[in-house]
Amino acid sequence: MEFNKAYSRREFVRFLQNSFLPEDFVPSEEEVWFRTKMTYSTEAVKLGTCQSLDLVVYEVKHRSRHNARVSLSKEAFRMLADEMKDRALVVFVPEDSNENYRFSLIEITLDAADDSARITKRYSNPRRYSYFLGEGIAYYTPNKYLNEKGRVVSKEDLLSRFSVEVLTKEFYQELSDWYAWAIKIIRFPNNIDDKDDDAKFNNEGAIRLITRLIFVWFLKQRHLIPEEFFDERYIADNLIEGFNPHAMVDLFSKSNESKYYKAILQNLFFAMLNSPITPEGGKELSERHFRNGRGDYDNNKLMRYESYFKNPQLFVDLANRTVPFLNGGLFDCLDDKDHGMYYDGFSDRESVKNSLIIPDYLFFGEEVGKNIDLSEWYGDKKKKKVSARGIIDILKRYNFTVEENTPFDKEVSLDPELLGKVFENLLASFNPETQTTARKQTGSFYTPREIV
């Protein structure tokens, strides 16, 4: 089934019958009458049953225009209790559009109490796990867990297909592999006269880069960051002169050109998200302008690398349409230019620019790194041949949601809680007191969400 297309009942039932549920799934099309008043749900249809999983499948149409996730969950729990069912697959389809919909696994614990006058039905331990599907949605995750894994073989298998924890662990493993690969390659200037400080500061710089980039990705979900900044073809055609993240210097080595990080990401981090937009007619040259001339060398809010751009003003205009001024610490440039310390390396000085190496191929490309030996970093001989893709391509594979999950309503997407977890886990990866034992015990630094 193609999960990045509009919902079709016929295609959905065919998917359940032929690919997803066990062969004892029996399709049906029975209207369900709501026994309690619903605020958003307008109609429900039972699409079938599966005896081996003790499972019912429903289609629920709703009129929620602002995605009332929690309210729709509660209405679904009440519907299950009224139907005396404790487990169901439910597809939630908007009444006025079927472009985007949710496919959910819902579970409750039923309890019937006899108060002598009538039997009342109560439920507890409600749980809803959902995929957000339809047009414009990244479909790597649902395709992997719902399509590629084939038919569900047990109740435990069904739950694992809708597990946020399984998804987050997989994402972290991809990110961890990228980090272990990248820190062998990247170089921040730090103190350009002292190379002995690179081992520590390069690790910290890489973690800051990852954390900032993931935060930006959540902003992008709110349409606050232009999609063009992450579109390889658009960047090559319209923004950066001579941009080619796949360029080779010889038959075996990729180019160390670092234009993407310098021109796009550094300007976005430090001179846009950390700088207000100049009001119309404003005269402050420190706000969202390229640094001009030899003055203001220490102003970290001035844009740099103007010569890298085909059309510098296009880059500024794209940002100023949507990119906010956050006024927060995450995007502070840490360079102390007066004392020659370049932890971020945001500078026009040639010696600093030449010392900052974060190649373009680390950002773009499906499996651009192949047969990478990460066994020493992980302390695991099985990690001798690892494949890694560019971090932008990693991020594009997953669905991100700006809404944090609740204890009873979890979306099978990456939510803002991920940001702190990635930072904490990667920070532990180079701590001299923990790095060896942690690697050998787990193979990564992933910590379950409940512990974090």
C-alpha positions in Angstrom: 0.0 0.0 0.0 1.2 3.5 -0.8 1.0 5.4 2.5 1.9 8.8 0.9 -1.3 9.0 -1.0 -4.9 9.9 -0.1 -7.0 7.3 1.8 -9.1 4.8 -0.1 -11.3 2.4 1.8 -11.0 -0.2 -0.9 -7.2 -0.1 -1.0 -7.0 -0.1 2.8 -9.1 -3.2 3.2 -7.2 -4.9 0.4 -3.9 -4.1 2.2 -5.3 -5.5 5.5 -6.5 -8.7 3.8 -3.6 -9.4 1.4 -0.6 -8.1 3.1 -0.9 -7.0 6.8 -3.2 -9.0 9.0 -3.3 -12.8 9.4 -5.3 -14.9 6.8 -8.2 -15.3 9.2 -9.1 -11.6 8.8 -12.7 -11.4 7.6 -13.7 -8.1 5.8 -17.1 -6.5 6.4 -18.8 -3.2 6.0 -21.2 -2.7 8.9 -22.3 0.7 10.2 -21.6 1.3 13.9 -24.1 3.4 15.9 -22.6 5.7 18.5 -24.2 5.0 21.9 -22.7 8.1 23.5 -22.6 11.6 22.1 -19.5 12.4 20.1 -18.1 15.9 19.5 -15.9 15.2 16.5 -16.6 11.7 15.3 -19.5 11.7 12.8 -19.8 8.1 11.6 -18.1 4.7 12.0 -17.9 1.5 9.9 -16.6 -1.9 11.0 -14.3 -3.0 8.2 -13.6 -6.5 9.5 -12.4 -8.8 12.3 -9.4 -11.0 13.0 -10.0 -13.7 15.5 -6.4 -14.8 16.0 -5.5 -11.3 17.2 -8.8 -10.7 19.0 -9.0 -7.6 16.8 -11.7 -5.4 15.2 -11.0 -2.9 12.4 -13.0 0.4 12.1 -13.1 3.4 9.9 -14.1 6.6 11.7 -14.9 9.8 10.0 -14.6 13.1 11.9 -15.0 16.8 11.5 -12.0 18.0 13.4 -10.4 20.7 11.4 -7.6 21.4 13.8 -6.5 17.8 14.5 -8.0 17.3 17.9 -5.8 14.3 18.6 -6.7 13.9 22.3 -10.4 14.4 21.9 -10.6 11.9 19.0 -8.7 9.4 21.1 -11.2 9.6 23.9 -14.1 9.3 21.6 -12.5 6.1 20.1 -12.0 4.7 23.6 -15.7 5.2 24.4 -16.7 3.6 21.1 -14.6 0.5 21.9 -16.1 0.3 25.4 -19.6 0.6 23.9 -18.8 -2.2 21.4 -17.3 -4.3 24.2 -14.0 -4.6 22.4 -10.6 -4.1 23.9 -8.4 -3.9 20.8 -8.9 -2.4 17.4 -7.3 -0.9 14.4 -8.9 2.4 13.6 -8.4 4.6 10.5 -9.4 8.2 11.3 -10.5 10.0 8.1 -11.4 13.8 8.0 -14.9 14.3 6.7 -14.0 17.1 4.3 -10.7 15.6 3.0 -9.0 12.3 2.7 -5.6 13.6 1.9 -4.2 13.0 5.4 -5.4 10.5 7.8 -4.4 8.5 10.9 -4.0 4.7 11.2 -4.1 3.7 14.9 -3.8 0.7 17.1 -6.1 1.3 20.1 -6.3 -0.8 23.3 -8.3 -0.5 26.5 -9.0 -2.6 29.6 -12.7 -3.3 29.9 -14.6 -3.6 33.2 -18.4 -4.2 33.5 -20.0 -3.2 36.8 -23.5 -4.2 37.9 -25.1 -1.5 40.0 -28.4 -3.5 40.3 -30.2 -1.0 38.0 -28.1 -1.6 34.9 -24.7 -2.8 33.8 -22.3 0.0 33.2 -19.2 -0.4 31.1 -15.9 1.2 32.1 -12.5 1.2 30.6 -9.0 1.8 31.9 -5.4 1.9 30.6 -6.3 3.5 27.3 -3.6 3.5 24.6 -3.6 4.8 21.1 -0.6 4.4 18.8 -0.9 6.2 15.4 0.7 6.7 12.0 0.0 10.1 10.3 -0.4 9.2 6.6 -1.4 10.6 3.3 -0.2 13.1 0.7 3.1 14.9 1.5 4.1 12.6 4.3 7.5 10.8 4.6 6.6 7.2 4.2 9.8 5.4 5.0 8.6 4.4 8.5 5.1 3.1 7.7 6.5 1.4 4.6 9.1 -0.4 6.7 6.9 -1.5 9.6 3.5 -2.0 7.8 4.5 -3.1 4.3 8.0 -4.7 4.3 7.6 -6.8 7.5 4.7 -8.7 5.9 1.8 -10.2 7.8 1.4 -9.7 11.6 2.1 -13.0 13.3 1.1 -12.2 16.9 -0.3 -9.6 19.3 3.3 -8.7 20.3 4.3 -8.3 16.7 1.3 -6.0 16.1 2.2 -3.8 19.0 5.8 -3.6 17.8 4.6 -2.3 14.4 3.1 0.7 16.2 5.9 1.2 18.7 7.4 4.7 19.1 10.2 3.2 21.1 11.3 0.9 18.3 11.2 3.8 15.8 13.1 6.1 18.1 15.8 3.5 18.7 16.2 2.9 15.0 16.5 6.6 14.3 19.1 7.0 17.1 21.1 4.1 15.7 21.3 5.7 12.3 22.2 9.0 13.9 24.8 7.3 16.1 26.4 5.6 13.1 26.5 9.0 11.2 28.1 10.7 14.3 30.8 7.9 14.7 31.6 8.2 11.0 31.5 12.0 10.9 33.8 12.7 13.9 36.6 10.8 11.9 36.3 13.4 9.2 35.1 16.8 10.5 37.4 19.4 12.0 36.4 22.6 13.8 39.1 25.3 14.1 39.0 25.6 17.9 42.3 27.1 18.8 43.9 27.1 15.3 47.4 27.2 17.0 46.8 24.2 19.2 45.9 20.9 17.5 45.9 19.0 20.8 42.4 20.3 21.7 40.7 18.9 18.6 39.8 15.5 20.0 37.5 16.9 22.7 36.2 20.0 20.9 35.5 18.3 17.6 33.2 15.8 19.4 31.4 18.7 21.2 31.1 20.6 17.9 29.6 17.6 16.1 27.0 17.1 18.9 26.1 20.8 18.8 25.7 20.5 15.0 23.3 17.5 15.3 21.3 19.1 18.1 20.9 22.4 16.2 20.0 20.6 13.0 17.3 18.5 14.7 15.8 21.6 16.4 15.7 23.2 13.0 13.9 20.2 11.6 11.1 20.6 14.1 10.9 24.3 13.2 10.6 23.1 9.5 7.5 21.1 10.5 5.9 24.4 11.4 6.9 25.8 8.1 9.3 28.3 9.8 12.4 27.1 7.8 12.4 27.1 4.0 12.3 23.6 2.4 14.7 25.0 -0.2 17.6 25.0 2.4 17.5 21.2 2.4 16.8 20.5 -1.3 20.1 19.5 -2.9 19.0 20.3 -6.5 17.6 23.7 -5.5 20.8 24.6 -3.7 22.9 23.6 -6.7 20.7 25.4 -9.2 19.9 28.6 -7.3 21.9 29.2 -4.1 25.5 27.9 -3.9 28.0 28.3 -6.8 29.5 25.0 -7.9 27.7 22.9 -5.3 28.2 19.2 -5.7 28.2 17.1 -2.6 29.1 14.0 -4.6 32.3 15.5 -6.2 35.4 13.3 -6.2 39.0 14.4 -5.9 40.2 11.0 -7.3 38.8 7.5 -7.8 38.7 6.8 -4.1 38.2 10.1 -2.2 35.3 12.6 -2.1 35.9 16.3 -2.0 36.2 18.0 1.4 34.4 21.1 0.1 32.3 22.4 3.1 30.1 24.9 1.4 26.7 23.7 2.7 27.6 23.8 6.4 29.3 27.2 6.0 27.0 29.0 3.7 23.6 27.6 4.5 23.7 26.1 8.0 26.0 28.5 9.8 24.2 31.6 8.4 20.9 30.0 9.3 22.0 29.1 12.9 23.9 32.3 13.9 22.9 35.1 11.5 19.2 34.3 11.1 17.7 32.3 14.0 19.9 34.2 16.4 19.4 37.6 14.7 16.2 39.7 14.4 14.9 40.8 11.0 15.8 44.4 10.3 12.6 46.5 10.3 11.8 48.2 7.1 14.0 51.3 6.9 16.1 50.0 9.7 19.8 51.1 9.8 21.4 48.4 11.9 23.9 46.5 9.7 24.2 43.8 12.3 20.8 42.3 11.6 20.4 39.8 8.7 22.9 41.3 6.4 26.1 39.9 4.9 29.2 41.3 6.6 30.5 44.2 4.5 34.2 45.2 4.6 36.7 44.8 7.3 34.7 46.1 10.3 32.5 44.1 12.7 34.7 41.1 12.4 33.6 39.9 15.9 29.9 40.3 15.3 28.6 36.7 15.2 25.1 37.8 14.0 26.4 39.1 10.7 26.1 36.7 7.7 29.2 35.5 6.0 30.4 33.6 2.9 28.6 35.9 0.5 31.0 34.9 -2.3 29.7 31.3 -2.1 26.2 32.4 -3.3 24.9 32.7 -6.9 22.3 35.2 -5.6 23.0 36.3 -2.0 19.8 38.3 -1.8 17.6 35.3 -2.8 19.0 33.4 0.2 18.2 36.4 2.6 14.7 36.8 1.1 13.9 33.1 1.5 14.8 33.3 5.2 13.1 36.5 6.0 9.8 35.2 4.8 9.5 32.7 7.6 12.6 32.2 9.7 12.0 33.6 13.2 14.4 35.3 15.7 14.5 32.8 18.6 16.6 34.8 21.0 17.8 31.5 22.7 21.1 30.0 23.7 21.1 27.0 21.3 22.0 29.2 18.3 24.6 31.4 20.0 27.8 31.3 18.1 30.5 30.3 20.7 33.5 31.8 18.9 35.6 34.1 21.0 37.3 35.9 18.2 39.2 38.3 20.4 41.0 35.4 22.0 41.4 33.3 18.9 39.0 30.5 19.9 36.8 29.3 17.1 34.6 26.6 18.6 32.0 27.1 15.8 34.4 28.5 13.2 32.0 31.2 11.9 34.5 33.6 10.4 35.8 35.3 7.2 39.4 34.7 8.2 41.1 32.4 5.6 43.0 30.5 8.2 39.7 29.7 10.1 37.7 28.9 7.0 40.4 26.5 5.8 40.5 24.8 9.3 36.7 24.2 9.3 36.1 20.9 7.5 32.5 19.5 7.4 32.3 18.1 3.9 29.1 18.5 1.8 28.9 14.7 1.4 28.2 14.3 5.1 24.8 16.0 4.5 23.5 14.6 1.2 23.5 11.1 -0.3 21.9 7.7 0.1 24.6 5.5 1.7 27.4 7.8 0.7 29.6 6.0 3.2 30.0 2.3 2.7 31.9 -0.4 4.5 32.9 2.0 7.3 34.8 0.4 10.1 33.1 1.6 13.4 34.1 -1.4 15.4 36.6 0.5 17.6 34.2 3.3 18.3 31.4 0.9 19.3 33.7 -1.8 20.8 31.8 -4.2 18.6 33.4 -6.4 15.9 30.1 -6.6 14.1 30.4 -2.9 13.3 33.3 -3.4 10.8 31.2 -2.8 7.7 28.6 -0.1 8.3 26.8 2.0 5.7 25.9 5.6 6.4 23.8 8.2 4.5 24.0 12.0 4.7 22.3 13.4 7.8 19.8 15.4 5.7 18.7 12.2 4.0 18.4 10.5 7.4 16.1 13.3 8.7 14.0 13.2 5.5 13.3 9.5 6.0 11.4 10.0 9.2 8.2 11.7 10.2 8.6 14.4 12.8 5.8 15.9 14.9 5.9 19.1 16.9 3.4 17.7 19.4 4.8 15.8 22.3 3.1 12.4 22.9 0.8 12.0 25.9 0.8 8.8 28.1 -2.3 7.5 26.3 -1.8 8.9 22.8 1.4 8.3 21.0 2.2 9.1 17.4 4.7 6.8 15.6 6.8 9.8 14.8 9.8 11.6 16.3 8.7 14.2 18.8 10.5 17.1 20.6 11.5 14.8 23.5 13.9 13.3 21.0 16.1 16.5 21.1 17.1 16.1 24.8 17.6 12.4 24.4 19.9 12.7 21.4 22.0 15.3 23.2 22.3 13.3 26.4 23.2 10.1 24.6 25.7 11.5 22.2 27.3 13.6 25.0 28.0 10.3 26.8 29.6 8.8 23.8 33.0 10.6 24.4 32.9 10.8 28.2 36.2 9.1 29.2 34.6 7.7 32.3 31.8 5.9 30.4 32.6 5.4 26.7 34.2 2.0 26.9 31.7 0.1 29.1 28.6 1.7 27.6 29.7 0.8 24.1 30.4 -2.8 24.9 27.1 -3.2 26.8 24.7 -1.7 24.3 26.5 -1.2 21.0 25.2 2.4 21.2 24.3 5.1 23.7 20.6 4.8 23.3 18.6 5.3 26.5 14.8 4.3 26.6 12.4 7.2 26.6 11.0 6.3 30.0 14.4 6.6 31.7 15.2 9.9 29.9 
